[in-house]
Amino acid sequence: MTDRWALAPAEDDGVDVAPLGPDGLPAGPVRRAPDLAGAVRGRPDVTRWVWRSTTEVHPRLLAAGVRVERCYDIEAAETLLLGHEGHHGEPRSAAAALARLRGTPVPPDPPQRAAEPGAQPSLFEPQGARARLPLDDLLAVYAEQQRRHATTAHPDRMRLLTAAESAGTLVAAELNRTGLPWSAEVHREVLHELLGERYAGGGEPRRLAELADEVSAAFGRRVRPDLPADVVKAFAQAGFKVGSTRRWELQSVDHPAVPPLLEYKKLYRIWVAHGWSWLQDWVREGRFRPEFLAGGTVTGRWVTNGGGALQIPKVIRRAVIADPGWRLVVADADQMEPRVLAAVSRDPGLMEVAGRETDLYQSVSDRAFSGDRAQAKIAVLGAVYGQTSGDGLKNLAALRRRFPRAVAYVDEAARAGEEGRLVRTWLGRTCPPAAGRAEDAGEEAGIPQDDPDGRTAAGHPAGHAGDQGWTPGYASGNARARGRFARNFVVQGSAADWALLLLAALRRTCRDMAAELVFFQHDEVIVHCPEHEADAVVAAIRQASDLAGRLTFGDTPVRFPFTTAVVECYADAK
């Protein structure tokens, strides 16, 4: 019996299924099943299901208590293949892939569904122009995708990337259903502590009103601190020229309005992004359930469609509390991106440093910066993020002398980006030419990412649809900016690929335990488990990290250690 089957909706609301051979073609007759859950549950020996999109299938399976071991997401694969072929941005739906295969007009992708707190999409429900695709057509696309994988520069790596991306879609659907443990009672207590009483009619709470009065008093006239133009004008009238109300700019201004204004902005953002309205909308039955979207940015990093899950302030994390008798295992990858640079560049010196589960920056400083850890960190991050002027240029020169292959690797990526060439991660995820996003450039390098007015760098309200790149936006920019983005892409994108394999391995381990994956963000994962399973979960994370490193980068000495904390409250982990 084949271990790979395909499924697609049928016209009578049933499901067509068929076994597949190694070539992606049917290895047996197409069979009609009356319902999705029964079709999958009745074939427990199937280890990989091929379907159009995980987001339209897996939530319904989970609702019926059915979990699959692996899947092949045709639309996720199409996105990766289009990028690899230099066609990033073209319609990625299975219908579009079929049209390209047949030489017929290519339909546009349907519009993305807006976030609806607590909503679960209906099985195979058409959205916009999204219609059913017969199984025969789906299999034609699948077979063509197998051929396209074989023509890539490194077919085995590209197949692994597609498998990892598909596994990520399964994890995302399961995170969306499970949710992050959340105490509404504690959340309300935190809001009252920070913001004071709520006023009738939805106006600003007491503490914000007090701070607004302090700002106005400092300027000697009524000023609306929630309106940047009003604040900039008030500073100008007071003799201070500011170009924006960003925190880093206001902190350099010596004026009595600055302290209450900065405090207002911090609390205002909490009120807007994670206040009482957010709590009412997003927390149900003790769980916060955002909509995680695997591969939501060009680098492969995840995003959320609403809810602000990737921007939970530390003070609000006090509301993330494990169930009674359970614990949160919070794991952060240690200095992940420099370790990834060591793995992809194959620099002998940097691989030696990254092969130790010690402070990487300190080890680099001992070899190239006379023990100055701060300088070493600036140099390493400068190489990754393109901080190559002033002191950054000097530090980069010292790094290049000690770790020449590592610096040459990102330098070549930068040149390729500047020249408009395609740039790829180790596994084959591709950065389109003349494209980039400010949010992906890396907060750790010291580049301001978020406007204190409560908007992300892309201009979306923080914590809502658009958060962390929900609608990927690309800017051609100048050649130097493209080079900086490409320099970072080969590292950050490879790190995202590694993280997918980590999640896949950890998911398989948790399947045999009561433990449940409840959160993922770039280099951080949270597992919710009974207290007696906590040590086993910590060990599982370490094992998953080692396996992901070997699968992604092959045989290297590089290690990817995690700092783990076993806590009852998320805020206590850091």
Secondary structure as UniProt FT lines:
FT   STRAND          4..9
FT   TURN            11..12
FT   STRAND          15..20
FT   TURN            22..23
FT   STRAND          31..33
FT   HELIX           36..41
FT   TURN            44..45
FT   STRAND          48..51
FT   HELIX           54..63
FT   TURN            64..65
FT   STRAND          71..73
FT   HELIX           74..84
FT   TURN            85..86
FT   TURN            88..89
FT   HELIX           94..102
FT   TURN            117..118
FT   TURN            123..124
FT   TURN            128..129
FT   HELIX           135..150
FT   HELIX           155..178
FT   STRAND          180..181
FT   HELIX           184..195
FT   HELIX           200..202
FT   HELIX           206..219
FT   TURN            225..226
FT   HELIX           228..237
FT   TURN            238..239
FT   HELIX           247..250
FT   TURN            251..252
FT   TURN            256..257
FT   HELIX           258..274
FT   HELIX           276..282
FT   STRAND          283..284
FT   TURN            285..286
FT   STRAND          287..288
FT   STRAND          292..293
FT   TURN            294..295
FT   TURN            298..299
FT   STRAND          303..304
FT   HELIX           309..311
FT   TURN            314..315
FT   HELIX           316..319
FT   TURN            324..325
FT   STRAND          326..333
FT   TURN            334..335
FT   HELIX           336..345
FT   HELIX           348..354
FT   HELIX           360..368
FT   TURN            370..371
FT   HELIX           373..385
FT   HELIX           391..402
FT   HELIX           404..418
FT   TURN            419..420
FT   STRAND          423..424
FT   STRAND          430..431
FT   TURN            433..434
FT   HELIX           438..441
FT   HELIX           443..445
FT   STRAND          450..451
FT   TURN            452..454
FT   STRAND          455..456
FT   TURN            457..458
FT   TURN            462..463
FT   TURN            465..468
FT   HELIX           479..510
FT   TURN            511..512
FT   STRAND          516..521
FT   TURN            522..523
FT   STRAND          524..530
FT   HELIX           531..533
FT   HELIX           534..553
FT   STRAND          562..567
FT   HELIX           570..573
//
